[in-house]
Amino acid sequence: MNVIEYKSNVFSLLMEETEYAIEVYNVLNGSSYGSDMIEIKKHNSGVILSVRNDASFLVDSYLNLYEHQSTYCPNMPLRFMIYFSAIIQDIIAENEYDLYGRKKIMLPTPKFVVFYNGLQNRPEKEIMRLSDAFEKKAETYQLELKCEVYNINPGSNESVVNSSRVLHGYRTFVETTRSYIENNVEIGKAVSMSVDECIRKNILSDFFRDRRREIEEVAALDFTFERREKLIRRDSYEEGEKNGREAGMKVGMKAGIEKERIEFVIKKVKKGMKLSEVADMLEVSEAEISPIYDAVVKNAPEYDVENILMQLSLTIGESE
């Protein structure tokens, strides 16, 4: 039984430990496997290492690919397809399977999971599909990949997180570090203080004690990137707010100026109103409001405002 991992953040470091990896697996699947069911090994494929944050392991012929995200990425199904293809190539090479032979090559059944704890608001749980990226839509697709995304921020999936000392401990570490940073503690020091606090409170204390140097290195990079993203969003919002009155709808959407209009359309769509009715209420043409209306309908039933904003911004960027 093989585990293939790609180290890039604290979550990946946790998944290197067979005890922790199998614990998270058992919580998600309601099973009780022991850590002897998996074996961790390094994977040196360049295509995989160019797309990081991955942790993969086989349990009872199920190939589990886990990924942590602190920034929402709509390309996760595509990334998982790349991961899975590379791993299958390894399996074929290791077992010297004949792709052109008459014997069917049996493959492990894949399961794709993302653990999200970014600052952007996301649903508690969502399904991402590879087919969402296909340019031509169809009733059925000859290739599909679905991945489950678990939001592990406070207030989301509490039963899952609280059932796993690994997920709970990881979330505690992240939230503690964020709290220190919000109180103007330098990032490196904030990470170190959080490690100390986890050890003191016996939160995954062996892990934080034994791998402290690695944790502090990768976490400092993660939180530096997170802070940079937060500042970029803040600056973009302030710039958009300043220029939105003059530049109109395009600049406004990029900075979040259109949030109120989107929220208004969401309320009306939930009530079953048609495009023409919404346009009349806003006293604008159907052509002006239709991009928002169509995006809201497409994002039912979650109606995630941030996701709708992102889609509208991308659409405008392409038209420009």
Order of alpha helices (4+ residues) and beta strands (2+ residues): beta-alpha-alpha-beta-alpha-beta-beta-alpha-beta-beta-beta-alpha-alpha-alpha-alpha-alpha-alpha-alpha-alpha-alpha-alpha
